[in-house]
Amino acid sequence: MEENIGLKFMRATELKRLSPTDQMKGMEQPPLIKGRGRADYCLHLPDPEGLEVKSNDLIKAFTERRSIRSYADRPLALPELAFLLWATQGVFRDLGQATLRTVPSAGARHALETYILVNRVEPLRPGLYRYQPLEHTLLIENEDPELRDHITAACLGQKMVEGSAVTFIWTAIPYRMNWRYGERGFRYLHLDAGHVGQNLYLAAEAIECGACAIGAYDDQEMNRILEVDGVEEMVIYMATVGKKEKEAGDD
Ligand SMILES: Cc1cc2nc3c(=O)[nH]c(=O)nc-3n(C[C@H](O)[C@H](O)[C@H](O)COP(=O)(O)O)c2cc1C
């Protein structure tokens, strides 16, 4: 059978085939997080531990979690958004050369960055923001009012993006991972993103929100919208979040 690209990738990144990595060669470690860039305004987020989150039974959270694609008009409050950001990428220990966060990551490399398209979060203005996990702050990246339509279109017109209160967009900076693991690191980027996605689903449940993962998006268009080059940094995963619509019988 002719090998397809996926199988070739899996074979080429088997541990025994790997060449020495940049870390093994003594090269300097890349920065732990992406710098501020041109953003000159940074918003300090509320402490997630201050938020009263209903203490969810773990088994219940597993069984009740569903992908939810339609949301109520109610906005999220800023502390709720802060909680979701913390639950998906929050740093609880800075070790200098690495960070320990609410999600696992191969070698604690944490090669993902979190952008959010804000549609309805009180009191934020709609736009594209980026989370700074070390400082627990948000940077404003882009306030173009047409952004929501562009991102919806890049997600093949999936209406849940324009209907969401907030859409998470995770990018990967591969060298942060590949410095240690070489090309095998590309596997780990995707595994890491899966953990982040699951934390978002479960955290959303705890604040009466629904979430839905998005893998169907136009890569080049999403990279263009985020102004990332698709090589040093690329969009790797997305997910929408919004308040759950009340069901009959709820008050
Ligand atoms: C990697 C991944 C990509 C997904 N991409 C999409 C997507 O682009 N659009 C969508 O509506 N749902 C998407 N989903 C949600 C799945 O369709 C959903 O998880 C599946 O139907 C099972 O439903 P459940 O999550 O309610 O258990 C994705 C889920 C995963 C894990």
The ligand as an ORCA input file, in Angstrom:
! r2SCAN-3c Opt
* xyz 0 1
  C     -10.717     17.602     16.936
  C     -12.179     17.964     16.880
  C     -12.634     18.767     15.872
  C     -13.994     19.131     15.811
  N     -14.414     20.005     14.851
  C     -15.711     20.374     14.807
  C     -16.150     21.336     13.846
  O     -15.381     21.894     13.057
  N     -17.462     21.653     13.851
  C     -18.359     21.097     14.714
  O     -19.545     21.442     14.652
  N     -17.957     20.203     15.663
  C     -16.658     19.843     15.728
  N     -16.225     18.980     16.704
  C     -17.197     18.443     17.688
  C     -17.555     16.990     17.372
  O     -18.376     16.956     16.244
  C     -18.239     16.382     18.614
  O     -17.298     16.278     19.652
  C     -18.816     14.999     18.281
  O     -19.894     15.087     17.390
  C     -19.284     14.264     19.544
  O     -20.249     15.031     20.239
  P     -20.042     15.434     21.778
  O     -18.825     16.351     21.843
  O     -21.298     16.151     22.167
  O     -19.791     14.184     22.550
  C     -14.894     18.624     16.774
  C     -14.398     17.806     17.816
  C     -13.070     17.497     17.866
  C     -12.580     16.656     19.040
*
